[in-house]
Amino acid sequence: MAARWLVDQFRAAMVSANATLIFLGLLTESYATEGEILEQFYRRFGSTPSAKELRSMVKALAGWGFVEVETVARSRSLRITRAGLLLLEALRADNRNLVGVLVD
């Protein structure tokens, strides 16, 4: 039972630490609203960043030009930019290096 708890804690920490990587990866699949992103996070990982955390992440990534935000009928549609794709590749490479050290 303690081992399961520890695995769950580790998984939650990894999802939290990699939220930006996951967020950008989900946006490569299609345009999405913030609600759809939260739903996809939950379906895949069983947890989500809070709506406040997601809004903060979107604001920062949009401010840096990694994500475009379009508001239509009070719904914010998100799209990854070319700069966001380059950032995603860099984050994926760093993540592979880190996980490679942990797994080896």
C-alpha positions in Angstrom: 0.0 0.0 0.0 2.8 2.4 0.8 4.5 1.5 -2.5 1.4 2.4 -4.4 1.1 5.7 -2.6 4.8 6.5 -3.4 4.2 5.7 -7.1 1.2 7.9 -7.2 3.1 10.8 -5.6 6.0 10.3 -8.0 3.6 10.3 -11.0 1.8 13.5 -9.7 5.2 15.2 -9.3 6.3 14.2 -12.8 3.1 15.4 -14.4 3.3 18.7 -12.5 7.0 19.2 -13.3 6.3 18.5 -17.0 3.0 20.4 -17.3 4.4 22.8 -19.9 5.8 19.9 -22.0 2.5 18.0 -21.8 0.5 21.2 -22.5 2.5 21.9 -25.7 2.4 18.3 -26.8 -1.4 18.2 -26.5 -1.6 21.4 -28.6 0.3 19.7 -31.4 -2.7 17.3 -31.9 -5.2 20.1 -32.6 -6.6 23.5 -31.7 -8.1 23.2 -28.2 -9.8 25.3 -25.6 -8.5 25.5 -22.1 -11.4 23.2 -20.9 -10.5 20.6 -23.6 -6.8 20.8 -22.5 -7.8 20.1 -18.8 -10.0 17.3 -19.9 -7.2 15.7 -22.0 -4.8 16.1 -19.0 -7.3 14.3 -16.7 -8.1 11.5 -19.2 -4.4 10.7 -19.7 -2.9 11.4 -16.3 -5.7 11.3 -13.8 -4.9 14.8 -12.6 -4.8 18.3 -14.0 -3.2 21.6 -13.3 -5.7 23.9 -11.7 -7.6 26.3 -14.0 -5.6 29.2 -12.4 -2.3 27.4 -13.1 -3.4 26.7 -16.7 -4.4 30.3 -17.3 -1.0 31.4 -15.9 0.8 29.0 -18.2 -1.2 30.1 -21.2 -0.6 33.7 -20.4 3.2 33.2 -20.1 3.5 31.0 -23.2 1.4 33.4 -25.3 3.4 36.3 -24.0 6.6 34.6 -25.2 5.1 33.7 -28.5 4.9 30.0 -28.0 1.1 29.8 -28.1 -1.6 31.9 -30.0 -4.9 32.6 -28.2 -8.0 33.3 -30.2 -11.2 34.3 -28.3 -14.5 33.3 -30.0 -17.8 33.6 -28.3 -16.2 33.8 -24.8 -14.2 30.6 -25.5 -10.4 30.8 -25.8 -9.0 28.6 -28.6 -5.3 27.8 -28.3 -2.8 26.9 -31.0 0.9 26.2 -30.8 3.2 28.4 -32.9 6.4 27.5 -34.7 8.4 28.9 -31.8 6.3 26.7 -29.5 7.1 23.6 -31.6 10.8 24.4 -31.3 10.4 24.8 -27.5 8.6 21.5 -27.4 11.4 19.7 -29.1 14.0 21.2 -26.7 11.8 20.2 -23.7 11.4 16.7 -25.1 15.1 16.3 -25.6 15.8 17.5 -22.0 13.2 15.2 -20.7 14.6 12.2 -22.6 18.1 13.0 -21.2 16.7 13.2 -17.6 14.6 10.1 -17.9 17.5 8.2 -19.5 19.6 8.9 -16.4 16.7 7.7 -14.1 16.0 4.5 -16.1 19.6 3.4 -16.8 
